[in-house]
Amino acid sequence: MAKKIFGSLLLIGEIILISIGTAIENADAIPPFARKYQTACTTCHTAFPKLNPFGMAFRANGYRVPGGDEVFVKDEPILMGAPAYKRLWPEAVWPSDIPYLPPIGFTMFTNVWIGEDKEMTTEFDGLEEFAILLGGTLGESFSFFMDWHLWNWGQNKGWLDRAFIVYTPQWLDPLGIFNAQVGQFEPRASPMLGGHRNQITLKGTPTAVAWPVYPIGNLWGFYPNQKGIEFFGGLNGPKGKGGFEWAAGIVNGEQSIVQMFGGQSDGLGPPTRDHGRFDDNDFKDFYGRLSYKIGGMGVMGGGEVEESLVTTENWQDGETLFGDVKSSAKFGIFYYYGKSDFLGTENQDRFSRYGADVDWIIGNFNVIGSAVVYDDNLDDAVSYDSKTTGFPQDGFDDAFKTYIYTVEVDWVVYPWLIPAVRYEWIQPDYSYTASSAFAKTSENPVTTKNFERLSFDVAMLLRANVKLVAGTHFSIGEPPPSGSHWRDQFRIGLDIAF
């Protein structure tokens, strides 16, 4: 295993040396927002999909340039009614507009994988993922976003990742203090802001965002999505710097982690009294988040932005501490509460997820981290196979807790070269073997105990919309026996957005 990884690293080194000569050229913008504003994706992203501070403010403003984007729009929209109709309302329909160009884009991922497996350790996935991205605005108050995976996990097994509409009331002052979002989305209560701020993309997401509670089969997760409605808003701090953000939502509370392992979470067929198509019970989960940013760009934007949206060193943020080093920090707390039926029975799991996270930018470095508690409580105790003292014994409990600590450090060496490292410490207060009630087979009698994960990633932007990625992750201790997601793996891949 070590020899294969070392050999692959040599191959990556050769590719990087060949690519350096072309990596710093300008690139065309990617759709759909890049077409609208005729700007590069690096305006909002450090290295896609990681958002920079301007990109976070753009998202918080309903996918509009902070402070009003009329002057920045290059793709003039098609008017749906004359502006004068506003003065005639309610005797006339309030006017709107639609994008002139189709607000569509595409992403493609292809990789070479090296890892531990029963039958093979090295393979090409050909085309791991092909997805359609839609995004835009409808008049002054509405915006939309959709991410539809047509091809996923190397097979024609498509699924809808996100699809939602955002409403921003224009009559509120300040604008953006209140917004409503409905559809299928990643809740803003997600630790470390979900997939919007972490750079490492191997296996998609930090463990804190989606941890399966194996003994009771709870595959709920913040990632990749939940269906429901969310309210959120923000307010810049003193002098337009930093500021306060809030979010609250009500969602189904689906077992969404299934999608991480290549499956679908939705039931099939018409809804029934015992099991709906989109949820397994009538109870709707709820959550909230509060955060405050100290220094840097206002959470809702701020400062002067050139009409061309040309930005330099936009991964940096904040006030000068010493020399030319800038720094800002965002601190957040979050809470989620839900209910789930234990393996289709009437034994309910009342679970909560809560914790705190931080997003600290200092010069060319970005440190993000979180401390999360996964707390599950059943109506009635259940038995499961455990291994707590070196020999198998039956576990019997109605309460399960998992503590997950995460820290990631991203370093912008050059605008096109970004290495990152992530450390995760997962501490279940239970031990569990693969022969439990949830995993009924005993083919892999591996015991889940406290374990650690290390992930390394180097992203090279060969173009603003073409990313070469080399990464690896491995576990220290005894991770869960659930397929390739937890195995030691190495990846070299090419991610393209167009």
Secondary structure as UniProt FT lines:
FT   HELIX           2..23
FT   TURN            31..32
FT   HELIX           33..37
FT   HELIX           41..43
FT   STRAND          45..47
FT   TURN            48..49
FT   STRAND          50..51
FT   HELIX           53..60
FT   TURN            61..62
FT   TURN            66..67
FT   TURN            70..72
FT   STRAND          78..80
FT   TURN            83..84
FT   HELIX           85..88
FT   TURN            89..90
FT   STRAND          96..98
FT   STRAND          104..115
FT   STRAND          122..124
FT   STRAND          129..138
FT   TURN            139..141
FT   STRAND          142..152
FT   TURN            153..154
FT   STRAND          159..167
FT   TURN            170..171
FT   TURN            175..176
FT   STRAND          179..185
FT   TURN            188..189
FT   HELIX           191..193
FT   TURN            194..197
FT   TURN            202..203
FT   HELIX           207..209
FT   HELIX           214..216
FT   STRAND          226..236
FT   HELIX           238..240
FT   STRAND          241..251
FT   HELIX           256..261
FT   STRAND          285..297
FT   TURN            299..300
FT   TURN            307..308
FT   TURN            314..315
FT   STRAND          319..322
FT   TURN            323..324
FT   STRAND          325..341
FT   HELIX           342..344
FT   STRAND          348..362
FT   TURN            363..364
FT   STRAND          365..386
FT   STRAND          393..411
FT   TURN            415..416
FT   STRAND          417..428
FT   STRAND          432..433
FT   TURN            434..435
FT   STRAND          447..448
FT   STRAND          451..463
FT   TURN            464..465
FT   STRAND          466..477
FT   HELIX           483..486
FT   STRAND          489..497
//
